[in-house]
Amino acid sequence: MKRYCLALDLKEDDELIAEYEAHHAKVWPEVLKSICESGIIDMEIYRIQNRLFMIMETDDDFSFKQKEFMDASNTKVQEWEKLMWKYQQAMPGSKPREKWRLMTRIFDFKSAL
């Protein structure tokens, strides 16, 4: 199993943030199916102010490139992503149209022992 941590910013608007959270309380079934089919075993998203933090646990064969390819060919996922972009904004230093950014682990408690 692999673990990835990613970050993303939301637009600084309380109403938009509330809408975003409401959408995530009822994620479309097609999007959930796509997540499962890509090799993602578990996913959690946390928020502080307008910053989001995602933890993904995947099977060993998971690939971001493969997930991107699968998402590009899934019209419902593309519709979801377009809707989510209404609420999201690129983090400082992001490439054009880059959303979630992979974080670098800088500390591991078990390894430090």
N, CA, C and O of each residue as an XYZ file, in Angstrom:
452
protein
N       0.838     -1.178      0.000
C       0.000      0.000      0.000
C       0.886      1.245      0.000
O       1.952      1.273      0.615
N       0.412      2.278     -0.709
C       1.120      3.556     -0.762
C       0.227      4.631     -0.129
O      -0.997      4.506     -0.107
N       0.861      5.675      0.378
C       0.134      6.818      0.934
C       0.661      8.088      0.270
O       1.868      8.284      0.123
N      -0.269      8.932     -0.121
C       0.073     10.219     -0.714
C      -0.675     11.311      0.045
O      -1.811     11.115      0.478
N      -0.027     12.459      0.198
C      -0.656     13.620      0.815
C      -0.593     14.764     -0.191
O       0.453     15.046     -0.775
N      -1.730     15.409     -0.376
C      -1.834     16.474     -1.361
C      -2.513     17.685     -0.743
O      -3.243     17.566      0.241
N      -2.267     18.846     -1.326
C      -2.865     20.083     -0.827
C      -3.490     20.860     -1.984
O      -3.083     20.731     -3.138
N      -4.474     21.655     -1.644
C      -5.187     22.490     -2.612
C      -5.834     23.634     -1.852
O      -6.183     23.481     -0.682
N      -5.994     24.760     -2.493
C      -6.674     25.898     -1.876
C      -8.063     26.081     -2.468
O      -8.288     25.852     -3.656
N      -8.984     26.497     -1.615
C     -10.304     26.917     -2.058
C     -10.314     28.438     -2.174
O      -9.485     29.123     -1.574
N     -11.252     28.947     -2.944
C     -11.421     30.390     -3.002
C     -11.855     30.860     -1.613
O     -12.619     30.180     -0.928
N     -11.370     32.005     -1.217
C     -11.655     32.523      0.128
C     -13.030     33.184      0.152
O     -13.157     34.409      0.138
N     -14.056     32.332      0.189
C     -15.441     32.785      0.181
C     -16.240     31.775      0.997
O     -16.363     30.616      0.603
N     -16.778     32.207      2.121
C     -17.460     31.291      3.041
C     -18.627     30.547      2.385
O     -18.840     29.367      2.663
N     -19.382     31.228      1.517
C     -20.503     30.572      0.844
C     -20.017     29.492     -0.115
O     -20.582     28.399     -0.166
N     -18.977     29.797     -0.868
C     -18.431     28.806     -1.799
C     -17.843     27.616     -1.047
O     -18.000     26.471     -1.472
N     -17.175     27.880      0.057
C     -16.601     26.793      0.858
C     -17.715     25.902      1.402
O     -17.577     24.679      1.417
N     -18.810     26.500      1.846
C     -19.946     25.708      2.342
C     -20.536     24.854      1.214
O     -20.884     23.695      1.439
N     -20.651     25.405      0.022
C     -21.142     24.639     -1.126
C     -20.200     23.480     -1.450
O     -20.644     22.365     -1.723
N     -18.916     23.752     -1.418
C     -17.919     22.722     -1.704
C     -18.056     21.561     -0.713
O     -18.039     20.395     -1.109
N     -18.188     21.882      0.559
C     -18.345     20.847      1.570
C     -19.652     20.081      1.372
O     -19.695     18.869      1.585
N     -20.715     20.773      0.968
C     -21.995     20.104      0.709
C     -21.859     19.112     -0.446
O     -22.404     18.010     -0.379
N     -21.152     19.485     -1.485
C     -20.911     18.560     -2.606
C     -20.160     17.323     -2.121
O     -20.442     16.211     -2.569
N     -19.223     17.506     -1.225
C     -18.425     16.370     -0.744
C     -19.176     15.514      0.276
O     -18.731     14.415      0.607
N     -20.294     16.002      0.769
C     -21.148     15.175      1.606
C     -21.980     14.220      0.749
O     -22.534     13.242      1.251
N     -22.061     14.519     -0.556
C     -22.836     13.702     -1.499
C     -22.076     13.583     -2.819
O     -22.571     14.010     -3.862
N     -20.897     13.014     -2.777
C     -20.100     12.837     -3.999
C     -20.864     11.926     -4.955
O     -21.457     10.927     -4.547
N     -20.836     12.289     -6.224
C     -21.569     11.522     -7.226
C     -21.078     10.071     -7.265
O     -19.875      9.828     -7.171
N     -21.985      9.117     -7.400
C     -21.603      7.702     -7.430
C     -20.583      7.367     -8.528
O     -19.703      6.531     -8.321
N     -20.700      8.009     -9.677
C     -19.772      7.749    -10.781
C     -18.352      8.186    -10.424
O     -17.379      7.563    -10.848
N     -18.241      9.251     -9.648
C     -16.934      9.742     -9.216
C     -16.343      8.778     -8.189
O     -15.157      8.454     -8.249
N     -17.159      8.326     -7.259
C     -16.693      7.362     -6.269
C     -16.242      6.065     -6.944
O     -15.222      5.487     -6.568
N     -16.996      5.616     -7.932
C     -16.639      4.394     -8.675
C     -15.298      4.577     -9.373
O     -14.456      3.680     -9.355
N     -15.102      5.733     -9.984
C     -13.847      6.021    -10.675
C     -12.668      6.021     -9.712
O     -11.594      5.514    -10.039
N     -12.863      6.582     -8.538
C     -11.809      6.601     -7.517
C     -11.424      5.175     -7.153
O     -10.241      4.842     -7.093
N     -12.423      4.335     -6.909
C     -12.152      2.930     -6.556
C     -11.433      2.199     -7.683
O     -10.480      1.459     -7.437
N     -11.881      2.403     -8.902
C     -11.306      1.695    -10.049
C      -9.869      2.117    -10.340
O      -9.131      1.391    -11.006
N      -9.474      3.279     -9.847
C      -8.114      3.768    -10.111
C      -7.078      3.154     -9.172
O      -5.875      3.317     -9.378
N      -7.546      2.449     -8.143
C      -6.618      1.851     -7.192
C      -6.522      2.588     -5.878
O      -5.681      2.265     -5.040
N      -7.378      3.580     -5.691
C      -7.417      4.292     -4.419
C      -8.255      3.470     -3.451
O      -9.409      3.144     -3.732
N      -7.666      3.142     -2.312
C      -8.317      2.308     -1.304
C      -9.052      3.165     -0.284
O     -10.139      2.807      0.170
N      -8.455      4.297      0.076
C      -9.061      5.189      1.059
C      -8.635      6.621      0.748
O      -7.553      6.861      0.213
N      -9.503      7.559      1.091
C      -9.221      8.970      0.839
C      -9.933      9.798      1.897
O     -11.107      9.572      2.192
N      -9.214     10.753      2.459
C      -9.796     11.699      3.403
C      -9.349     13.096      2.992
O      -8.232     13.293      2.514
N     -10.252     14.068      3.189
C      -9.921     15.468      2.923
C     -10.214     16.255      4.199
O     -11.281     16.123      4.799
N      -9.242     17.076      4.599
C      -9.372     17.944      5.770
C      -9.257     19.388      5.299
O      -8.649     19.672      4.267
N      -9.856     20.308      6.080
C      -9.798     21.726      5.725
C      -9.446     22.559      6.944
O      -9.917     22.304      8.052
N      -8.603     23.565      6.713
C      -8.401     24.647      7.670
C      -8.453     25.930      6.848
O      -7.679     26.115      5.909
N      -9.367     26.799      7.215
C      -9.649     28.008      6.451
C      -9.914     27.608      4.995
O     -10.844     26.846      4.732
N      -9.121     28.102      4.057
C      -9.372     27.732      2.656
C      -8.369     26.694      2.133
O      -8.363     26.395      0.939
N      -7.535     26.152      2.998
C      -6.541     25.142      2.587
C      -7.089     23.746      2.824
O      -7.579     23.435      3.910
N      -7.001     22.902      1.794
C      -7.418     21.509      1.890
C      -6.190     20.610      1.950
O      -5.148     20.915      1.370
N      -6.334     19.500      2.662
C      -5.287     18.498      2.791
C      -5.930     17.136      2.544
O      -6.878     16.760      3.234
N      -5.419     16.401      1.566
C      -5.966     15.093      1.217
C      -4.946     14.004      1.538
O      -3.758     14.128      1.239
N      -5.442     12.941      2.152
C      -4.633     11.745      2.376
C      -5.242     10.640      1.520
O      -6.429     10.335      1.638
N      -4.427     10.048      0.663
C      -4.872      8.947     -0.187
C      -4.052      7.712      0.120
O      -2.824      7.769      0.178
N      -4.724      6.610      0.313
C      -4.045      5.323      0.420
C      -4.433      4.526     -0.810
O      -5.611      4.427     -1.153
N      -3.435      3.957     -1.470
C      -3.657      3.290     -2.747
C      -3.057      1.889     -2.735
O      -2.269      1.533     -1.859
N      -3.453      1.111     -3.732
C      -2.786     -0.170     -3.898
C      -1.399      0.091     -4.493
O      -1.101      1.206     -4.923
N      -0.575     -0.920     -4.513
C       0.814     -0.751     -4.961
C       0.935     -0.425     -6.442
O       1.963      0.098     -6.874
N      -0.091     -0.722     -7.223
C      -0.048     -0.472     -8.663
C      -0.578      0.905     -9.046
O      -0.586      1.246    -10.229
N      -1.019      1.702     -8.079
C      -1.601      3.012     -8.388
C      -0.601      3.896     -9.122
O       0.593      3.904     -8.822
N      -1.129      4.646    -10.102
C      -0.325      5.586    -10.875
C      -1.132      6.858    -11.106
O      -2.281      6.793    -11.543
N      -0.534      8.021    -10.814
C      -1.208      9.286    -11.084
C      -1.456      9.455    -12.581
O      -2.493      9.984    -12.980
N      -0.513      9.008    -13.412
C      -0.703      9.114    -14.867
C      -1.888      8.282    -15.326
O      -2.697      8.738    -16.134
N      -1.993      7.063    -14.812
C      -3.122      6.205    -15.173
C      -4.429      6.808    -14.692
O      -5.428      6.772    -15.411
N      -4.436      7.366    -13.481
C      -5.648      8.010    -12.959
C      -6.039      9.188    -13.841
O      -7.216      9.373    -14.148
N      -5.061      9.981    -14.245
C      -5.322     11.123    -15.125
C      -5.915     10.654    -16.454
O      -6.855     11.263    -16.963
N      -5.372      9.582    -17.010
C      -5.871      9.020    -18.262
C      -7.315      8.540    -18.091
O      -8.168      8.821    -18.934
N      -7.587      7.817    -17.000
C      -8.942      7.333    -16.736
C      -9.921      8.496    -16.568
O     -11.030      8.463    -17.101
N      -9.506      9.519    -15.827
C     -10.377     10.673    -15.595
C     -10.690     11.417    -16.886
O     -11.812     11.881    -17.087
N      -9.694     11.529    -17.761
C      -9.870     12.264    -19.017
C     -10.904     11.595    -19.919
O     -11.562     12.264    -20.715
N     -11.046     10.285    -19.796
C     -11.990      9.563    -20.650
C     -13.346      9.327    -19.972
O     -14.200      8.636    -20.527
N     -13.548      9.892    -18.784
C     -14.798      9.707    -18.047
C     -15.547     11.040    -18.012
O     -15.143     11.967    -17.310
N     -16.635     11.129    -18.771
C     -17.354     12.405    -18.885
C     -17.928     12.875    -17.549
O     -17.976     14.078    -17.290
N     -18.360     11.950    -16.706
C     -18.943     12.341    -15.410
C     -17.853     12.907    -14.487
O     -18.090     13.880    -13.772
N     -16.668     12.301    -14.504
C     -15.554     12.820    -13.706
C     -15.158     14.202    -14.221
O     -14.879     15.097    -13.423
N     -15.131     14.387    -15.532
C     -14.793     15.691    -16.096
C     -15.825     16.744    -15.695
O     -15.469     17.890    -15.419
N     -17.095     16.360    -15.664
C     -18.158     17.269    -15.227
C     -17.958     17.653    -13.758
O     -18.114     18.817    -13.389
N     -17.611     16.665    -12.920
C     -17.343     16.913    -11.501
C     -16.155     17.866    -11.342
O     -16.221     18.826    -10.575
N     -15.080     17.598    -12.064
C     -13.879     18.434    -11.960
C     -14.152     19.866    -12.401
O     -13.647     20.813    -11.798
N     -14.940     20.021    -13.435
C     -15.304     21.374    -13.887
C     -16.109     22.091    -12.800
O     -15.878     23.270    -12.531
N     -17.044     21.385    -12.182
C     -17.832     21.969    -11.095
C     -16.938     22.338     -9.914
O     -17.085     23.417     -9.341
N     -16.012     21.447     -9.546
C     -15.146     21.704     -8.393
C     -14.238     22.910     -8.624
O     -13.898     23.612     -7.672
N     -13.844     23.158     -9.860
C     -12.960     24.288    -10.161
C     -13.642     25.617     -9.835
O     -12.970     26.635     -9.667
N     -14.970     25.610     -9.747
C     -15.713     26.811     -9.336
C     -15.293     27.229     -7.923
O     -15.318     28.414     -7.592
N     -14.913     26.268     -7.104
C     -14.594     26.498     -5.702
C     -13.095     26.544     -5.420
O     -12.663     27.109     -4.414
N     -12.317     25.957     -6.298
C     -10.885     25.776     -6.065
C     -10.076     26.885     -6.724
O     -10.529     27.532     -7.669
N      -8.874     27.089     -6.207
C      -7.932     28.001     -6.845
C      -6.540     27.395     -6.753
O      -6.227     26.645     -5.829
N      -5.729     27.733     -7.717
C      -4.370     27.200     -7.736
C      -3.576     27.735     -6.553
O      -3.687     28.902     -6.178
N      -2.781     26.859     -5.984
C      -1.888     27.279     -4.905
C      -0.738     28.083     -5.496
O      -0.425     27.922     -6.675
N      -0.102     28.944     -4.709
C       1.063     29.675     -5.205
C       2.103     28.707     -5.774
O       2.408     27.682     -5.163
N       2.637     29.039     -6.937
C       3.659     28.220     -7.568
C       3.123     27.085     -8.415
O       3.905     26.298     -8.947
N       1.805     26.979     -8.556
C       1.208     25.913     -9.353
C       1.382     26.173    -10.844
O       1.484     27.316    -11.290
N       1.413     25.083    -11.597
C       1.419     25.169    -13.056
C       0.006     25.501    -13.513
O      -0.944     25.310    -12.753
N      -0.155     25.998    -14.744
C      -1.511     26.293    -15.238
C      -2.423     25.065    -15.134
O      -2.036     23.962    -15.521
N      -3.619     25.264    -14.614
C      -4.657     24.243    -14.442
C      -4.281     23.138    -13.460
O      -4.964     22.116    -13.391
N      -3.206     23.329    -12.700
C      -2.811     22.343    -11.692
C      -3.668     22.537    -10.450
O      -3.781     23.643     -9.921
N      -4.269     21.442     -9.996
C      -5.127     21.506     -8.823
C      -4.384     20.957     -7.608
O      -3.555     21.645     -7.012
N      -4.688     19.717     -7.250
C      -4.063     19.104     -6.082
C      -2.565     18.973     -6.296
O      -2.120     18.511     -7.346
N      -1.789     19.381     -5.299
C      -0.326     19.304     -5.389
C       0.194     18.306     -4.379
O      -0.159     18.338     -3.200
N       1.037     17.424     -4.866
C       1.633     16.392     -4.028
C       2.574     17.026     -3.018
O       3.406     17.863     -3.368
N       2.434     16.622     -1.763
C       3.273     17.149     -0.691
C       4.446     16.209     -0.453
O       4.370     15.018     -0.754
N       5.519     16.747      0.085
C       6.712     15.973      0.407
C       6.727     15.690      1.900
O       6.591     16.602      2.715
N       6.893     14.426      2.250
C       6.978     14.074      3.669
C       8.327     14.529      4.206
O       9.368     14.235      3.618
N       8.306     15.238      5.309
C       9.555     15.725      5.903
C       9.844     15.088      7.256
O      10.917     15.294      7.823
N       8.884     14.307      7.783
C       9.103     13.658      9.075
C       8.273     12.386      9.120
O       7.128     12.364      8.669
N       8.850     11.343      9.660
C       8.164     10.065      9.863
C       8.535      9.585     11.258
O       9.679      9.200     11.500
N       7.588      9.605     12.164
C       7.812      9.270     13.556
C       8.444      7.891     13.725
O       9.425      7.743     14.453
N       7.891      6.892     13.061
C       8.398      5.520     13.218
C       9.845      5.402     12.755
O      10.644      4.698     13.373
N      10.173      6.082     11.685
C      11.555      6.048     11.198
C      12.503      6.796     12.124
O      13.690      6.480     12.204
N      11.972      7.778     12.814
C      12.795      8.604     13.695
C      13.153      7.893     15.003
O      14.118      8.258     15.674
N      12.375      6.889     15.348
C      12.621      6.173     16.624
C      13.909      5.374     16.589
O      14.257      4.722     17.572
